[in-house]
Amino acid sequence: MDIQQLCAVLQGCLSANQEERKAAEALLKQHELSKGHVPNLLRVAGEPTVNISVRQVASISFKQVAKKYWESEKENAPMLAADDKQLVRDNLLEAIIRAPHIIQSQLSEVMTTVVYCDYPQAWPGLLETVMAHLTSSVS
């Protein structure tokens, strides 16, 4: 699902029409583990040109999928693709910094999950990235 299609589906999740809303929610659920879906949710959540309500739905969906599939304690349980996880790690901090508070709160929960699961083994550059953002904020 490309970004425009994803935005349309996310908008459908806001519909007052129950059938349309349920169909949109089912479509999101169907694509939870599709390659590129989770990074695209993050991209929509962080995109300032997208309607704030759509961004909020994207951030909530992103949080739910990331928490469910980032890492599993069960053997052979479905998980997010390694490439998708790397894209999230590469863009999550920047998205949090630039997002309004209503979006930040959802993204921050994902950040907690990712740091807990991936730092330092799968995300060795996290500390340097955080320090670079802190330094650039002070300057």
DRENDO-154056 format. One line per 3 residues: number of its first residue (from 1); their letters; for each residue x negated, y, z of N, C-alpha, C, O, CB. Coordinates in pm, 1 decimal, always signed. Each point is the difference from the previous one (the first is absolute). Glycine has a CB too. Example, Ala and Ser with C-alpha at 12.3 -4.5 7.8 and 13.67 -1.06 7.14 Angstrom:
1> as> -1319.0 -569.0 +780.0 +89.0 +119.0 +0.0 -90.0 +120.0 +0.0 -103.6 -1.9 +66.5 +292.8 -115.4 +58.1 | -154.2 +222.3 -196.6 -82.0 +119.0 +6.0 +77.0 +109.0 +73.0 -50.9 +110.8 +16.9 -67.5 -173.6 -231.4
# end
This chain:
1> mdi> -86.0 -116.3 +0.0 +86.0 +116.3 +0.0 -91.1 +123.2 +0.0 -85.8 +14.0 +87.2 +275.0 -137.7 +36.3 | -170.5 +212.7 -221.3 -83.0 +120.0 -3.9 +52.3 +104.8 +98.4 +103.4 -19.9 +63.8 -159.9 -26.9 -305.0 | -15.0 +157.2 +252.8 +32.5 +102.6 +99.8 +138.4 +60.3 -23.9 +75.6 +19.1 +95.3 -319.7 +31.3 -73.2
4> qql> +278.5 -20.5 -146.2 +131.7 +58.0 -28.4 +112.3 -96.6 +36.9 +100.5 +40.3 +58.5 -202.2 +94.6 -243.5 | +84.5 -261.2 +151.1 +99.9 -100.5 +36.4 +8.8 -13.1 +151.4 +109.4 -11.0 +55.4 -152.1 -112.2 -270.4 | -70.7 +124.3 +281.3 -2.0 -10.7 +145.5 +72.2 +118.2 +63.7 +77.2 -18.3 +94.2 -293.7 -107.8 -106.7
7> cav> +192.5 +245.7 -37.3 +69.4 +118.6 +53.3 +150.8 -12.2 -18.6 +76.8 +38.1 +88.4 -278.8 +102.4 -138.6 | +244.4 -193.2 -63.9 +143.5 -18.1 -25.2 +59.3 -102.4 +96.7 +110.5 +19.0 +50.7 -145.7 +38.8 -293.5 | -37.4 -165.0 +268.0 +47.4 -102.2 +94.2 +5.1 +57.3 +141.5 +96.1 -23.4 +73.3 -192.9 -159.2 -218.9
10> lqg> -5.0 +256.5 +183.4 -2.1 +62.0 +132.8 +115.6 +99.3 +15.1 +61.3 +8.8 +106.3 -311.9 -36.9 -97.2 | +279.5 +101.7 -114.8 +114.0 +92.4 +0.4 +129.5 -79.1 +16.5 +91.8 +44.5 +68.9 -217.4 +119.2 -216.3 | +133.0 -280.2 +84.6 +116.9 -86.5 +13.9 +21.2 -46.2 +143.1 +113.4 -24.2 +41.4 -148.1 -49.6 -274.9
13> cls> -73.1 +61.4 +309.3 +10.4 -38.8 +141.6 +68.3 +107.9 +83.1 +44.8 -25.9 +111.7 -252.0 -111.0 -137.2 | +214.9 +256.3 -28.6 +63.9 +112.0 +69.4 +144.8 +19.9 -41.9 +68.4 +88.2 +51.9 -290.6 +19.0 -35.1 | +268.7 -188.2 -109.5 +134.2 +15.6 -55.8 +108.8 -19.6 +105.8 -11.8 -83.7 +89.5 -76.4 +4.6 -309.4
16> anq> +193.0 +158.1 +206.8 +116.9 -16.6 +87.0 +81.3 -122.5 -41.9 +76.6 -55.1 +79.0 -69.2 +304.2 -40.5 | -25.3 -290.8 -163.9 +67.6 -118.0 -52.0 -70.5 -124.6 +54.5 -116.3 -25.3 -31.4 +188.1 +150.0 -179.7 | -0.6 -201.2 +292.3 -59.8 -115.0 +66.9 -54.7 -103.2 -98.0 -107.2 -56.0 +23.1 +263.4 +94.1 +165.1
19> eer> -85.1 -63.6 -296.1 -46.6 -99.6 -98.5 -130.4 +44.5 -65.6 -92.1 -79.9 -16.8 +330.1 +11.8 -25.9 | -245.1 +194.6 +6.3 -121.0 +53.7 -62.5 -117.4 -5.6 +99.0 -111.5 -37.1 -36.7 +252.6 +188.8 -110.7 | -114.5 -114.3 +273.1 -103.0 -2.0 +102.4 -51.3 -142.2 +23.5 -120.8 -22.1 +7.2 +225.8 +223.6 +99.7
22> kaa> -13.0 -297.8 -94.9 -38.7 -140.4 +22.9 -81.4 -55.0 -117.2 -96.1 -74.3 +19.6 +302.8 +42.0 +119.8 | -166.9 +69.8 -261.9 -73.4 -45.2 -118.2 -142.3 +56.5 -0.6 -95.2 -70.7 -33.0 +311.7 +55.6 -94.8 | -229.9 +141.3 +164.1 -132.6 +63.2 +5.1 -86.2 -65.0 +107.8 -118.0 -27.1 -22.2 +217.2 +243.9 -59.1
25> eal> -41.1 -241.3 +196.0 -73.5 -64.5 +109.0 -43.5 -141.5 -38.4 -110.6 -42.5 +33.4 +240.1 +179.8 +132.0 | -44.0 -208.7 -234.4 -33.4 -135.4 -44.6 -114.5 +3.1 -101.6 -88.0 -86.1 +2.0 +326.4 +14.5 +38.2 | -236.4 +170.6 -128.2 -106.2 +13.3 -99.5 -133.7 +30.7 +68.2 -103.4 -54.7 -38.5 +272.2 +134.8 -131.5
28> lkq> -166.8 +5.8 +269.3 -122.7 +28.4 +75.7 -52.0 -127.6 +66.5 -119.2 -30.0 -5.0 +196.9 +267.2 +45.3 | +12.9 -310.5 +21.1 -38.7 -124.2 +68.1 -59.7 -100.2 -99.5 -97.6 -68.4 +30.8 +279.3 +106.1 +140.5 | -123.0 -45.4 -289.0 -46.0 -92.3 -104.1 -144.0 +31.2 -43.1 -74.3 -90.1 -38.8 +312.0 +65.4 -39.6
31> hel> -275.9 +150.9 +85.4 -132.2 +41.8 -47.3 -103.0 +15.7 +112.1 -111.5 +45.4 -25.5 +226.6 +69.0 -161.2 | -80.1 -150.7 +309.4 -89.2 +22.2 +114.0 -143.6 -47.4 -23.4 -94.5 +70.1 +35.9 +293.4 -92.1 +108.2 | -215.7 -93.6 -202.5 -133.8 -55.2 -19.8 -51.1 +15.8 -143.5 -105.0 -54.1 -34.7 +155.7 -107.6 +215.9
34> skg> +22.6 +235.0 -263.9 -45.0 +24.3 -137.1 -126.7 +84.5 +1.7 -11.8 +95.3 +77.0 +249.2 -110.1 -161.7 | -330.9 -21.6 -0.7 -126.9 +73.0 -6.4 +26.8 +147.2 -31.0 +71.3 +33.0 -94.8 -192.3 -242.2 +18.8 | +63.5 +295.4 +156.2 +12.3 +143.9 -19.2 +117.5 +64.5 +71.7 +7.6 +122.6 +7.8 -114.4 -158.4 -223.1
37> hvp> +197.7 -44.2 +267.4 +120.3 +55.7 +62.2 -32.3 +80.4 +126.9 +48.4 +112.0 +16.3 +81.9 -304.9 -109.6 | -210.0 +137.4 +181.0 -30.9 +68.2 +125.7 -81.4 +128.1 -24.3 +32.1 +103.6 +58.1 -27.7 -326.4 +60.2 | -108.6 +218.6 -202.3 -68.7 +126.8 -29.4 +92.7 +104.0 -66.0 -14.3 +119.9 +23.8 -198.4 -250.3 -49.0
40> nll> +306.0 +84.4 -56.4 +94.2 +94.2 -61.7 +94.3 +61.3 +102.9 +34.4 +117.8 -10.3 -47.6 -249.3 -201.5 | +55.2 +53.5 +310.5 +81.5 +56.5 +108.3 -78.4 +108.3 +73.5 +54.5 +105.9 +31.3 +68.5 -324.9 -5.7 | -250.1 +192.8 +1.8 -85.0 +100.0 +65.2 -14.3 +122.6 -89.0 +4.5 +113.0 +48.5 -129.1 -294.7 +73.1
43> rva> +107.7 +160.3 -248.8 -14.9 +111.7 -94.7 +124.3 +88.4 -0.4 -10.9 +122.6 +2.5 -140.6 -264.1 -144.3 | +269.3 +79.9 +138.8 +125.4 +76.4 +2.6 +13.9 +72.9 +133.4 +37.0 +117.4 +3.1 +71.1 -283.6 -160.0 | -137.5 +97.7 +266.0 +11.5 +61.1 +132.9 -90.8 +122.2 +12.9 +33.9 +96.0 +69.3 +22.4 -320.8 +26.9
46> gep> -169.6 +221.2 -161.8 -95.4 +109.1 +10.1 +11.0 +106.3 -107.4 -75.2 +97.4 +2.1 -70.4 -258.2 +103.0 | +236.4 +144.6 -197.8 +10.5 +92.8 -113.9 +88.7 +120.3 +35.3 +120.6 -15.7 +18.6 -152.5 -178.0 -178.3 | -27.4 +313.6 +168.9 +77.6 +117.8 +41.3 +107.5 +44.4 -99.3 +90.5 +74.6 +37.5 -290.9 -5.4 +85.1
49> tvn> +192.5 -113.2 -247.7 +100.9 +41.8 -98.8 +126.0 -85.9 +4.1 +99.2 +32.4 -65.3 -284.4 +48.7 -78.2 | +181.9 -190.0 +219.5 +115.5 -89.3 +11.0 +90.0 +50.2 +112.6 -48.0 +51.2 +101.0 -86.9 -249.2 -187.6 | +265.5 +182.7 +68.1 +99.0 +37.9 +100.8 -36.8 -60.1 +135.5 -35.7 -117.5 +8.3 +214.0 +131.9 -186.2
52> isv> -169.8 +65.8 +283.6 -43.0 -44.0 +133.3 +78.2 -121.6 +49.3 -56.1 -84.3 +70.0 -7.0 +319.8 -19.8 | +190.9 -246.3 -85.0 +78.6 -116.8 +42.8 -51.0 -127.4 -67.3 -6.3 -105.6 +62.9 +207.2 +253.7 -28.0 | -236.8 -138.0 -161.7 -55.5 -114.3 -73.4 -135.7 -36.7 +58.9 -31.9 -117.9 +15.1 +154.4 +186.7 -225.9
55> rqv> -201.9 +32.4 +243.8 -130.4 -24.4 +61.4 +16.1 -71.2 +135.0 -78.6 -88.1 +34.7 -14.0 +292.2 -151.5 | +194.5 -164.7 +191.0 +22.4 -62.7 +130.3 +40.0 -146.4 -16.7 -48.9 -86.3 +72.8 +117.2 +308.9 +22.5 | +19.9 -250.7 -190.3 +37.5 -139.7 -25.7 -122.7 -79.2 -43.8 -18.3 -114.3 +42.0 +252.3 +185.0 -106.3
58> asi> -318.4 -10.4 -20.1 -122.5 -67.3 -44.2 -90.9 -29.1 +118.9 -57.2 -108.6 +9.6 +73.6 +223.5 -232.7 | -29.8 -18.4 +313.3 -89.5 -20.0 +114.4 +53.0 -107.4 +94.7 -77.9 -76.6 +56.6 +6.1 +315.5 -75.4 | +201.5 -244.7 +36.2 +60.0 -102.8 +86.4 -16.5 -138.1 -63.1 -35.9 -96.2 +67.9 +202.7 +264.2 +20.3
61> sfk> -140.5 -176.8 -217.4 -16.4 -127.8 -70.4 -146.6 -43.3 +2.1 -30.6 -117.2 +22.2 +227.8 +171.7 -170.3 | -286.9 +40.6 +125.0 -144.4 -26.3 +4.6 -39.0 -57.2 +136.6 -72.2 -99.3 +8.3 +30.9 +286.3 -174.1 | +89.3 -123.7 +271.4 -30.8 -45.1 +136.1 +51.6 -142.4 +23.1 -71.7 -84.6 +53.5 +81.5 +323.5 +27.4
64> qva> +113.8 -264.6 -121.2 +59.6 -131.4 +23.0 -75.3 -109.8 -74.0 -27.3 -105.8 +56.7 +248.4 +216.0 -25.4 | -254.5 -85.8 -156.9 -69.1 -100.7 -80.2 -143.0 -20.0 +50.7 -47.0 -113.3 +10.7 +188.9 +174.1 -210.2 | -210.1 +48.3 +230.4 -138.3 -11.8 +48.6 -5.6 -75.9 +132.2 -85.7 -86.4 +18.7 +28.1 +301.7 -133.8
67> kky> +147.5 -183.8 +205.5 -0.2 -69.5 +129.2 +33.2 -148.3 -15.9 -51.7 -84.5 +73.1 +118.4 +298.6 +38.4 | +19.8 -244.3 -207.4 +42.8 -138.5 -19.9 -106.5 -84.2 -70.0 -18.2 -117.2 +32.7 +253.3 +198.1 -43.0 | -305.5 -21.0 -86.3 -87.6 -80.7 -86.0 -148.5 +37.3 +4.2 -79.1 -58.9 -73.7 +274.9 +32.2 -70.4
70> wes> -235.8 +123.0 +228.3 -141.6 +38.3 -2.1 -87.9 -117.2 +41.6 -98.0 -33.0 -66.8 +160.9 +270.8 +117.8 | -26.5 -299.1 +59.1 -75.2 -115.3 +48.2 +98.0 -92.8 +70.0 +87.1 +45.0 +74.6 -301.8 +90.7 -48.6 | +200.4 -262.3 -49.8 +91.9 -94.7 +60.3 -75.3 -93.5 +92.8 -113.1 -40.2 -27.6 +263.1 +54.2 -172.8
73> eke> -86.0 -47.2 +309.4 -59.2 -96.1 +92.9 +28.0 -143.4 -44.2 -63.4 -94.3 +47.3 +89.1 +260.6 +138.6 | +70.2 -181.1 -277.3 +34.8 -133.2 -48.4 -84.1 -35.1 -122.0 -22.5 +83.0 -88.1 +256.7 -56.1 +176.2 | -279.3 -150.0 -91.2 -77.6 -46.4 -113.2 +88.8 -10.2 -123.9 +114.5 -44.3 +9.0 -268.7 -80.9 +146.1
76> nap> +102.0 +165.8 -269.4 +68.8 -3.3 -129.4 +123.2 +91.2 -6.8 +83.8 -16.2 -88.7 -165.6 -216.3 +64.7 | +93.3 +327.1 +116.1 +110.9 +96.1 -5.4 -31.8 +103.4 -108.4 -117.0 +28.4 -25.9 +171.7 -62.0 +274.5 | +48.0 +89.6 -311.7 -26.4 +100.7 -103.6 -65.9 +124.5 +59.4 +33.0 +44.5 +109.9 +163.5 -130.2 -240.6
79> mla> -291.1 +140.2 +53.6 -69.6 +121.4 +41.1 -15.6 +91.5 -120.3 +14.8 -42.6 -114.5 -137.4 -81.9 +297.1 | +92.7 +250.2 -155.0 -24.1 +94.9 -107.4 -128.4 -36.1 -73.4 -92.1 -58.3 +57.2 +213.2 +237.9 +70.9 | -125.0 -143.7 -255.9 -119.1 -25.3 -80.5 -117.4 +82.4 +52.6 +18.7 +112.2 +47.1 +125.4 -162.0 -248.3
82> add> -263.8 -5.5 +193.2 -120.1 +68.6 +48.7 -20.0 +134.3 -69.9 -39.5 +97.4 +64.1 -64.0 -319.8 -14.9 | +130.4 +228.9 -179.7 -14.1 +125.7 -73.8 +97.2 +105.7 +51.7 -35.8 +117.1 +12.7 -38.8 -245.9 -214.2 | +196.7 +87.3 +230.9 +99.8 +93.6 +53.5 -42.8 +50.5 +137.3 +15.0 +118.3 +30.8 +166.9 -236.2 -159.3
85> kql> -234.7 +28.6 +210.0 -45.3 +40.6 +132.9 -113.9 +101.0 -10.4 -6.3 +96.2 +76.6 +75.5 -319.7 +15.3 | -158.6 +200.6 -187.1 -111.5 +93.3 -17.8 +50.9 +136.9 -45.9 -47.5 +103.0 +47.9 -105.0 -295.9 -103.9 | +248.1 +194.5 -35.7 +58.1 +127.1 -43.6 +65.3 +74.4 +116.3 -10.1 +122.3 +9.4 +47.6 -220.7 -236.5
88> vrd> +28.1 +26.0 +313.6 +61.1 +62.7 +117.9 -109.1 +56.8 +90.0 +9.3 +114.8 +43.3 +187.2 -273.7 -54.8 | -299.6 +79.9 +39.9 -109.4 +49.9 +84.6 -64.9 +124.5 -60.5 -36.5 +92.8 +72.3 -4.6 -326.9 +8.4 | +26.9 +235.8 -212.5 -63.5 +113.2 -68.4 +83.9 +127.6 +4.4 -54.8 +109.8 -10.6 -56.9 -273.9 -137.5
91> nll> +243.2 +151.7 +163.4 +87.4 +117.2 -13.0 +83.9 +34.4 +122.8 +60.7 +107.0 +4.6 -54.0 -162.2 -241.0 | -2.2 -31.8 +333.8 +90.6 +18.9 +114.0 -34.8 +122.8 +83.9 +88.6 +79.1 +32.1 -55.8 -324.9 -27.9 | -157.4 +263.0 +31.2 -38.4 +112.5 +85.1 +31.8 +133.2 -67.6 +53.8 +90.9 +63.1 -235.0 -231.6 +38.8
94> eai> +148.7 +151.6 -226.8 +28.7 +123.3 -75.6 +150.3 +27.1 -5.3 +43.2 +114.5 +13.7 -250.4 -151.4 -151.9 | +286.2 -67.7 +118.4 +145.6 +15.9 -3.9 +52.4 +48.9 +135.0 +88.3 +85.6 +5.3 -72.8 -267.7 -178.9 | -69.3 +128.3 +281.0 +42.4 +42.7 +134.2 -32.7 +147.1 +21.5 +82.8 +75.6 +50.7 -117.9 -308.8 +36.8
97> ira> -83.4 +272.9 -125.4 -44.3 +138.4 +19.5 +89.1 +98.9 -74.9 +32.0 +106.8 +52.2 -266.1 -189.9 -23.1 | +273.5 +48.2 -149.9 +73.7 +92.9 -86.2 +152.8 -6.0 +17.0 +70.9 +89.2 -46.7 -258.2 -111.2 -113.7 | +236.9 -80.7 +225.6 +145.8 -20.3 +9.2 +62.5 +85.3 +110.3 -66.0 +35.2 +97.8 +35.0 -268.4 -182.6
100> phi> +159.4 +265.8 +67.4 +71.8 +65.9 +110.4 +19.2 -99.6 +114.8 -11.0 -121.2 -18.8 +130.4 +276.3 -144.4 | -90.7 -102.1 +281.3 +7.6 -82.7 +120.7 +95.9 -119.2 -14.2 -30.3 -109.9 +46.6 -22.4 +314.7 +84.8 | +166.8 -183.2 -195.0 +100.0 -107.4 -12.9 -56.3 -120.6 -76.3 +41.3 -113.6 +23.2 +140.8 +287.1 -18.5
103> iqs> -275.6 -147.8 -94.9 -66.0 -107.2 -76.2 -122.0 -50.9 +77.6 -26.9 -120.1 +2.9 +106.4 +221.7 -222.5 | -151.8 -10.4 +281.5 -119.5 -37.1 +76.5 +30.3 -105.2 +105.8 -78.7 -92.1 +21.4 -11.8 +320.3 -61.2 | +203.8 -214.1 +105.1 +32.1 -93.5 +108.5 +11.4 -143.6 -51.3 -41.9 -93.6 +68.1 +161.3 +278.6 +52.0
106> qls> -63.5 -202.7 -238.7 +10.8 -134.5 -58.1 -136.5 -50.6 -45.8 -36.6 -114.6 +26.0 +271.9 +165.2 -98.8 | -310.5 +36.1 +4.3 -131.1 -39.0 -51.7 -98.0 -29.6 +112.8 -85.9 -87.2 -13.2 +127.8 +226.4 -189.7 | -29.2 -67.0 +313.1 -89.8 -20.8 +113.6 +18.3 -139.0 +60.8 -95.7 -60.6 +48.2 +101.2 +306.9 -2.3
109> evm> +116.2 -295.5 -48.6 +22.5 -136.7 +50.3 -71.5 -102.7 -86.6 -52.9 -99.1 +50.3 +274.9 +170.0 +41.4 | -223.0 -46.3 -222.2 -72.3 -90.8 -89.9 -150.2 +11.4 +26.6 -71.5 -100.3 +0.6 +253.7 +121.2 -176.8 | -229.2 +101.7 +198.0 -142.0 +21.4 +28.9 -41.1 -82.2 +122.0 -106.5 -61.8 +0.1 +118.2 +294.7 -98.5
112> ttv> +71.1 -233.9 +200.8 -28.3 -77.7 +120.4 -12.9 -148.7 -34.0 -92.8 -66.9 +45.4 +216.3 +237.1 +94.1 | -31.3 -220.2 -218.4 -2.6 -140.8 -40.1 -125.8 -32.6 -79.1 -66.6 -100.3 +25.9 +316.3 +98.7 -29.6 | -281.7 +87.2 -93.0 -115.1 -24.6 -87.4 -129.7 +5.8 +79.8 -86.8 -85.5 -17.1 +212.9 +182.2 -177.9
115> vyc> -140.1 +2.0 +280.8 -121.7 +11.3 +80.3 -13.8 -122.4 +89.5 -108.1 -58.1 +9.9 +123.5 +309.9 -14.5 | +92.6 -290.5 +69.0 -3.5 -116.0 +88.6 -43.7 -127.0 -75.7 -80.2 -78.7 +50.3 +262.2 +184.3 +89.7 | -128.4 -123.7 -260.0 -27.8 -122.2 -76.7 -133.4 +4.7 -74.7 -66.4 -102.8 -13.3 +311.5 +73.7 -11.0
118> dyp> -285.5 +147.0 -24.7 -110.2 +6.8 -96.3 -129.5 +63.3 +49.4 -105.7 -22.4 -58.8 +280.3 +33.1 -107.7 | -168.1 +67.6 +273.1 -120.6 +69.4 +41.5 -78.5 -85.4 +99.0 +60.8 -53.5 +92.6 +52.3 +275.2 -129.7 | -241.4 -237.2 +23.2 -88.2 +59.4 -99.2 -29.4 -88.3 -121.5 -55.9 +47.8 -98.7 -42.1 +76.4 +285.0
121> qaw> +135.4 -253.5 -180.3 -41.1 -93.1 -105.1 +45.9 +42.6 -139.4 -82.6 +13.3 -90.4 +90.4 -193.3 +260.1 | +121.8 +201.5 -188.4 +52.3 +30.0 -133.9 +4.9 +149.4 -28.5 +31.8 +40.5 -111.8 +101.9 -248.8 +124.4 | -164.9 +290.8 +87.2 +4.9 +145.4 -19.8 -119.5 +65.1 +69.5 +17.5 +81.8 +90.3 +235.6 -87.8 -105.6
124> pgl> -374.5 -30.4 -26.9 -118.6 +49.7 +68.1 -19.9 +151.8 -13.5 -65.5 +60.5 +84.9 -35.3 -283.3 -124.4 | +154.8 +283.8 -63.3 -19.2 +143.5 -22.3 +101.7 +88.6 +69.1 -0.9 +121.4 -20.1 -97.4 -182.0 -193.9 | +185.5 +3.1 +294.6 +106.1 +79.2 +63.6 -55.3 +113.5 +84.9 +43.7 +114.2 -14.4 +98.9 -317.1 +15.3
127> let> -235.7 +174.6 +85.4 -52.6 +101.5 +90.7 -60.9 +116.9 -77.7 +22.4 +116.0 +34.5 -66.1 -294.5 +136.7 | -32.2 +148.3 -274.8 -61.4 +105.9 -80.9 +107.3 +84.2 -70.2 -13.9 +121.8 -11.8 -189.9 -267.0 -22.4 | +310.0 +80.2 -11.8 +108.7 +71.7 -66.8 +71.4 +92.1 +98.2 +28.3 +115.3 -32.5 +0.2 -306.4 -128.2
130> vma> +0.2 +142.0 +278.0 +65.8 +82.2 +102.7 -89.6 +118.6 +35.7 +47.3 +113.3 +8.5 +74.3 -316.6 +83.2 | -249.9 +177.6 -70.9 -93.3 +107.7 +34.6 -9.2 +103.5 -112.0 -7.6 +119.9 +26.9 -122.5 -280.9 +114.8 | +130.8 +115.8 -265.9 -5.7 +94.2 -113.2 +124.1 +89.6 -1.2 -10.6 +119.8 -26.3 -125.3 -286.3 -107.4
133> hlt> +252.2 +109.7 +161.8 +122.2 +80.8 +3.5 -1.6 +95.4 +118.2 +44.8 +113.9 -12.7 +80.8 -299.1 -98.7 | -175.6 +142.0 +224.6 -9.1 +88.1 +116.2 -96.4 +115.0 -26.0 +27.5 +114.8 +34.9 +24.7 -308.5 +114.6 | -164.0 +161.7 -210.4 -99.7 +101.9 -31.8 +54.3 +100.4 -100.3 -21.2 +120.3 +14.9 -160.2 -285.4 +31.1
136> ssv> +251.4 +116.8 -148.2 +53.0 +91.3 -102.1 +114.0 +84.0 +55.9 +22.7 +111.3 -47.5 -88.6 -274.0 -131.3 | +138.0 +112.5 +278.0 +108.5 +75.3 +62.6 -55.8 +114.3 +85.4 +60.2 +107.0 +8.9 +83.2 -314.8 -8.2 | -258.2 +184.0 +61.4 -61.8 +100.0 +85.3 -64.1 +110.6 -84.0 +1.0 +116.9 +38.5 -41.2 -292.7 +136.9
139> s> -15.2 +137.7 -289.7 -71.8 +96.8 -85.4 +89.8 +101.6 -62.2 -46.8 +86.8 -73.7 -116.8 -259.1 +27.9
# end
